[in-house]
């Protein structure tokens, strides 16, 4: 029988008593509100692939949607950066509404549970966001970009020793999962987290994966000319591809623009920047790896009280729709290229998402 993950909590962010029932204790192990739908055939924990994580703040649930007929296997990763809400919610929609008929879908809704257990230190966005579902009020958690410092005791300004090396501009980024791939079994806790995900990808023979992310909105880049002294780069509305799969990514984006009217930029992984999932996963395994970026108003420096659910220009349904559509289009293109089918039902179309609130598409 599938377990339903729930949030348990302590008042640590000055929230109301009712809200506190849905938060986590600072430095404690977070329990997640995930409500698996009928399409989930079984579930595991990351510690099944990396036993040292058992009963720690890094262990996280992995959900399997197995079709009745064999086909391609895809992985969706949410929560690499828990202050990028749309990626986590897109993964939840897959788990709670998706039904795979042909092939296999594996989903990690919250890749870095440790970072989810602390408040956003970059922009001060609230840790909980209320939505209404058919079963009542539900809260979506919003965490930090980096592993809780209580789980990784010190920031590490070393030069990374992964292939090519990578010098951190900020020692805190050593707690950034998306700077830690392909990971190391004897590395920092965050490097071990990356290593554990790589081991899972290898063990399950995953053929393609998409890491869901968010970035500053286009409005932010109209006013912010630099980013820590470097020219500002537009990451929102971008699909980043491992060099092995750039042509397939380009085809998928053409299909997406035709389907939804949303235009996205394609970037190929820059081999000078190491530790990033879209580069390192594809290089370390047989899995074709990608990363999507949607626009998150919660990451704009100029906003004082960002609405990460119902922003007029960048609502959550729009951002979730981007991730879901990119994943499905990539799956279709890759399955045709490999000659291995993939059919999934229940995941809402982009246009359907725009017509409703996000709670309509969760359990």
Phi, psi and omega in degrees: 000135183287138179275141173259117182283137180230155177273135172238152187202169174237154177282109181232348184242018180071033182270168178290165182300319180296315180297326183297341177290352185238014180251184181236156177287134180301127180077000180263183179270124182278136174255134193259144175269090177235129186241086187302136176275182184290347179281346179283118183269331174193170179217155177226179173243156179300330179294345174294337179256340180217084188308329180302342181276354182300132180063028175242173180284000178260344180291138185213147183285147178234130186247139184243128175243101187260125177283164179288337179241147181290156178186208182282153178247123179240153180236131173249129182243117172250162172075017170302317172241102185292357171266020176237084197297321188299326180295319178295317183289324175301318178295320177297317179301319178300314183292322188270339184236341185286145174222111181273127178264321180226131182094199183212136177240129177243136186228131170247101183291325185229087186294319180247086181297328179299314180293333178288338187277000178234158182288150178303114181269349182276313188234358176070025178291142182302149184281349181223143181224120187280134172227163178247125177247178180297337181262004178121196182289141178220152182242131176263124182280149182225117187249214184250168179288333192235157174311138177305130181299339176289337178267341175224099200300332182220151174283150192234104182273016181296163167279127179296147182258011176289167189309126179091336181074154179209115181271122180286129174287336184222121182302333179296335182292350172295342176262015180260113182304324182274025166232005191250353181289151002279008177084170179216136182294333179250022183269196176295164177306322180290323174295323176294325177297314177299318178300318181296320179293320176299317179298321178295317179300317179293316184296325183265004179050048180288134187263334172208151179218150177232124179263116186273125181225170172225159181219176176301151182284170177295329178297323178299320185283350173286333184252335184259103185278338181225161178229100182056039178089353180255152178304135181293137181242139179276109178261330180302146182060048179231141168246123178255133185237140167302143182306335181291345189229018186297320180296319178295321178298319180298317179297318182296324180287326174298317178296321181295317180297321178294321183287319192241341186082000179272124178263128179236147178275145176251129173236145173264142180309130177273117186290353176283338183253107187262164177093354184271141188300316185295335177270306192287323179297314179295328180282328185271343184225181175272007183275132172282125190242141183221163176218131178252150178230119172253165184273122183248112178299339179290353180251004177280127184294328188278348181277134180267331182217071186295138175260102185276358177257308192240024176309135186299322184267328184232060181294158182300323181298323178295315183291318176298319180300324178299310182297315181296318183291318178300315181299311183296318179294320175298316180301317181295316182292316182291321180296324177292320180296319182275347185070028180234116189289161175210121179226124178229138177246162172092340179281122188295145174290157181303315182296323179294321178299319183294341182272357184219179173273156185299330180297338178293340188248016175231162180277000000 
